[in-house]
Amino acid sequence: MTVKNGRRWNHNIHYHPRILGAVPDGARRALDVGCGEGMLARELRRTVPDVTGIDLHADSIDQARAHPADTGDADGSGDIDYVLGDFLTHPFEPASFDFIASVATLHHMDAAAGLVRMRELLRPGGVLAVVGLARDTMPRDLPYVLAGAAVGTVHRAVKGIWQHPSPIVWPPPVTYRQMRVLAAELLPGSAYRRHALFRYSVVWRKPPG
């Protein structure tokens, strides 16, 4: 694990700004699906008053709960609720979140079931933002693979790389093309984008009413 300039970096953290930029104005309650040790949840808490993180990995949840920023400091960031449990079955109230985020988590579950569950938990007018991993289809995706390898090498040389403590699933069960189709079917009007560093993103606003 190498961290340069005191800042963590990896392919997932690189796309945190895309998640944070999707938070809707006035959001009061946010959910981080697959929160790991809580880095994104802590970033969300800077702008959203009520943040919940959920993850199946006990060690990661323990690290999240023990993080110094979550011990009740003056700005209120100590009130993040970290839940050890299965996002698909945990008894969250339907339509109870203004913003739902998920980074590198959807490939750990059935992708369709995960998107449907996120859709159900989102309030009308709320926003869902996903950054995920998918499987390349060769040889069609070879240009993406080569470009990603080159860009990633440069980033690692400059920033180092931080290895997260959460379990890894590889290869992802769903291809990029399949993920794009799923997003279009289950989240009509969503914005799907493929990114250089072996990730895709989906951003969707739930229709009001």
C-alpha positions in Angstrom: 0.0 0.0 0.0 1.5 3.3 -1.1 0.1 6.7 -0.2 1.8 9.8 -1.6 1.3 13.4 -0.4 -0.8 12.1 2.5 -3.8 11.4 0.2 -5.3 8.1 -0.6 -5.9 7.2 -4.3 -7.2 4.2 -6.2 -9.5 3.7 -9.2 -12.6 3.9 -7.0 -11.5 7.1 -5.0 -10.7 8.7 -8.4 -14.4 8.8 -9.2 -15.7 10.0 -5.8 -16.0 13.5 -7.2 -18.5 12.2 -9.7 -20.6 10.8 -6.9 -20.3 13.9 -4.8 -21.2 16.1 -7.7 -24.5 14.3 -8.1 -25.8 15.1 -4.6 -29.0 17.1 -5.2 -29.5 20.4 -3.5 -31.2 20.2 -0.2 -30.6 16.5 0.3 -31.2 15.5 3.9 -30.6 11.8 4.0 -28.1 9.7 2.0 -27.2 6.0 1.8 -23.8 4.6 0.9 -24.3 1.1 -0.4 -21.1 -1.0 0.2 -19.6 1.7 2.3 -16.4 -0.3 3.2 -14.4 1.6 5.8 -16.5 4.7 5.3 -14.3 7.1 3.2 -17.2 8.1 0.8 -19.7 8.2 3.7 -17.5 10.7 5.5 -17.2 12.8 2.4 -21.0 12.8 1.9 -21.5 13.8 5.6 -19.9 17.2 4.8 -23.0 18.2 2.8 -25.8 15.8 3.8 -26.9 15.9 7.5 -28.0 12.3 7.8 -25.8 9.6 6.3 -26.1 5.8 6.5 -23.5 3.4 5.3 -24.2 -0.4 4.9 -21.7 -3.2 4.2 -21.6 -7.0 4.7 -17.9 -6.9 5.7 -17.6 -6.8 9.4 -13.9 -5.7 9.5 -14.6 -2.8 7.2 -17.6 -1.6 9.3 -15.5 -1.8 12.4 -12.9 0.4 10.8 -15.6 2.8 9.7 -17.0 3.1 13.2 -13.5 3.5 14.7 -12.4 6.3 12.3 -11.4 9.5 14.2 -13.7 11.7 12.1 -16.7 9.7 13.3 -16.3 10.1 17.0 -18.5 13.2 17.5 -16.4 16.1 16.4 -17.7 19.7 16.5 -19.2 19.8 13.0 -21.4 16.8 13.7 -19.7 14.3 11.4 -19.8 11.7 14.2 -23.4 10.8 13.6 -22.9 8.6 10.5 -24.9 5.4 11.0 -22.8 2.3 9.9 -24.9 -0.8 9.4 -23.5 -4.3 9.2 -25.9 -6.1 6.9 -27.2 -7.1 3.5 -28.4 -4.1 1.5 -30.8 -6.3 -0.5 -32.7 -7.5 2.7 -32.0 -4.9 5.4 -35.4 -3.3 6.5 -34.9 0.2 5.3 -38.1 2.2 4.8 -39.1 2.5 1.1 -38.6 5.9 -0.5 -36.6 7.1 2.5 -33.4 8.5 0.9 -32.7 11.7 -1.1 -29.5 10.4 -2.4 -28.1 6.8 -2.8 -24.4 6.2 -3.7 -22.7 3.0 -4.6 -19.0 2.6 -5.6 -17.6 -0.8 -6.7 -20.4 -2.7 -5.0 -23.0 -3.6 -7.6 -20.9 -6.4 -9.0 -20.9 -8.1 -5.5 -24.7 -8.8 -5.9 -27.2 -9.4 -8.7 -27.0 -6.2 -10.6 -30.7 -6.0 -11.5 -31.8 -6.7 -8.0 -29.4 -4.1 -6.7 -30.7 -1.4 -9.0 -34.3 -2.2 -8.3 -33.6 -2.1 -4.5 -31.9 1.3 -4.9 -34.8 2.6 -7.0 -37.3 1.5 -4.3 -35.4 3.2 -1.5 -35.0 6.5 -3.3 -37.5 9.3 -2.7 -39.3 10.9 -5.6 -37.0 13.5 -7.0 -34.0 11.9 -5.4 -30.8 10.9 -7.1 -28.9 7.6 -7.5 -25.2 7.6 -8.4 -23.4 4.4 -9.1 -19.7 3.8 -10.0 -19.1 0.2 -10.8 -16.9 -2.4 -12.4 -17.9 -4.6 -15.3 -16.3 -7.2 -17.6 -14.6 -6.4 -20.8 -15.7 -8.1 -24.0 -12.7 -8.9 -26.2 -11.6 -7.9 -28.7 -14.2 -5.0 -28.9 -13.1 -3.5 -25.6 -9.4 -3.8 -26.2 -8.9 0.0 -26.9 -10.5 0.7 -23.5 -8.2 -1.8 -21.8 -5.1 -0.4 -23.3 -6.1 3.2 -22.6 -7.0 2.4 -19.0 -3.7 0.6 -18.4 -1.8 3.6 -19.6 -3.8 6.2 -17.7 -3.7 4.1 -14.5 0.1 3.7 -14.7 0.5 7.5 -14.8 -1.8 8.0 -11.8 -0.1 5.3 -9.7 3.3 6.8 -10.4 2.2 10.2 -9.3 -0.2 9.3 -6.5 0.6 5.8 -5.3 -2.2 3.4 -4.7 -4.3 2.6 -1.6 -5.6 -0.9 -1.2 -9.0 -1.0 0.4 -9.7 -3.6 3.1 -13.0 -4.9 1.6 -13.3 -8.3 -0.2 -12.7 -8.4 -4.0 -14.9 -10.1 -6.6 -13.2 -10.8 -9.9 -14.1 -11.0 -12.7 -17.3 -9.0 -12.6 -20.2 -11.1 -13.7 -21.8 -8.4 -15.9 -20.2 -6.9 -19.0 -20.2 -3.2 -19.7 -22.8 -3.6 -22.5 -25.1 -5.6 -20.2 -24.7 -3.0 -17.5 -25.7 -0.2 -20.0 -28.8 -2.2 -21.1 -29.8 -2.9 -17.4 -29.5 0.8 -16.5 -31.6 1.8 -19.5 -34.3 -0.7 -18.7 -34.5 -0.3 -14.9 -33.7 3.4 -14.6 -35.3 5.1 -17.7 -33.5 8.3 -18.6 -30.4 7.5 -16.6 -27.0 8.7 -17.8 -24.6 5.8 -18.4 -20.9 6.6 -19.0 -17.9 4.4 -19.4 -14.7 5.8 -17.8 -11.0 5.3 -18.6 -10.0 3.7 -15.3 -12.0 0.5 -15.7 -15.2 1.9 -14.3 -18.6 2.9 -15.5 -21.1 5.4 -13.9 -24.8 5.6 -13.8 -26.6 8.7 -12.6 -30.4 8.8 -12.3 -33.0 11.1 -10.9 -36.2 9.5 -9.8 -39.3 11.1 -11.3 -41.2 13.3 -8.8 -44.6 12.2 -7.6 
